[in-house]
């Protein structure tokens, strides 16, 4: 069977943050931005529709959400309609599934939307909802949420490799500075290392500014088969490769905490499919749910040797003028993290970067981009590699 080439031809997002908007409002806002990005695109062009969303039943008391979102966006799918859920990696996973559907010839044009309405007046309610992501019988029942989990990751990495609290803080400083230049970002104010230290302790060694926020937001993109691309845009980005690997959901089975072997597997498969190496990546959006996450991702993605992630940020190698610009859109720490929308917002950032439309956060001469999302206790990882030109 011939594998067809696939590109992202349109994309737009809502403003991320603590929004007064409803779930439907967020989807509408992102959908309008997507349609506006490709004036030749019509709802009638869309053959398939995937909605990436994690907890609408808990946050907005709504299920059967894919048809609701499609209707909101004026889409009447004829070849595919479904919801995709893989916690924080839902958006990237939905893009990957849409890619496979088009590459195999089952559809030519698919819209992928992601949305989450997570902010509640009582933060304890949000924390209670997110407990559902863990193994209910073994972990969640004891209150194991994301912050203490990644605090253990940080403690282990610091013990084994000498990673410092300052190196963690530098991730937040870099991403908050980048996010200050991103019009959809939740936080648009640069911060200092001292301000990271002064922020409230959440779970040692992670302070509040080491953590991504609770976020409302939506993002929408459209993928098309090669023969349809010119109908919509002269500036597509092409999917060169993808990789995904998973491992489980029980904290007792996490392999070493500071070692993320499933990310290495996903990265190897993505690089092999794309025909590139880590040193070929010009720009990346990675899953900085906590500052330690980005440091470990440098290592497992092959940007540096294992244990050298702290030095990588400290030496400026993940910044403008360095080896690879990581999270120029602000990452989760600054842009925010509405679970289902994150991977899709990353794709939109990559489209802007690869075609020189990222404004004052533009990465010079960017041609190859990578996005990464994890889920759970960093045991599932999803990677997309995009190129400015078809491959």
Secondary structure as UniProt FT lines:
FT   STRAND          6..13
FT   HELIX           23..37
FT   TURN            39..40
FT   HELIX           43..45
FT   STRAND          48..52
FT   HELIX           56..59
FT   HELIX           65..72
FT   TURN            73..74
FT   STRAND          80..84
FT   HELIX           87..89
FT   HELIX           90..103
FT   TURN            104..105
FT   STRAND          109..117
FT   HELIX           123..130
FT   HELIX           131..133
FT   TURN            136..139
FT   HELIX           140..142
FT   HELIX           146..161
FT   HELIX           165..179
FT   TURN            180..181
FT   TURN            183..184
FT   HELIX           193..198
FT   STRAND          201..203
FT   TURN            204..205
FT   STRAND          206..207
FT   HELIX           208..210
FT   STRAND          216..225
FT   HELIX           226..229
FT   TURN            230..232
FT   STRAND          237..245
FT   HELIX           251..253
FT   HELIX           261..274
FT   HELIX           278..280
FT   STRAND          283..285
FT   HELIX           291..300
FT   TURN            301..302
FT   TURN            306..307
FT   HELIX           309..314
FT   TURN            315..318
FT   TURN            320..321
FT   STRAND          325..326
FT   TURN            328..329
FT   HELIX           331..335
FT   HELIX           339..341
FT   HELIX           342..354
FT   TURN            355..356
FT   HELIX           359..361
FT   TURN            364..365
FT   STRAND          368..375
FT   TURN            376..379
FT   STRAND          380..387
//
